[in-house]
Amino acid sequence: MTKIDKNILIEYSDALARVKILREQLQKKEDHLDRLREHGYVVADTVTKGKRGKKPLGTAVIMGIQYQSPREPPEPMKGVTPF
């Protein structure tokens, strides 16, 4: 094997390791979001993008995690349907 072939194999194995780490991190974040959704912390609202006369130009859904203050854990909002 030439040195170039060896370097390519090393880079390839490093890339595979990075992909594995990124997939694990993505799965952790998805699991965290699923837990937040289960407990009712994720809320959504629909808003209009603007109006031309009386007709709305379109709507957008805004989703987010309810947040009160850095010292208090978030509590589900009353009257808001969680996703």
Secondary structure, 3 states (H helix, E strand, C coil): CCHHHHHHHHHHHHHHHHHHHHHHHHHHHHHHHHHHHHCCCEEEEEEECCEECCEECCEEEEEEECCCECCECCCCCCCCCEC
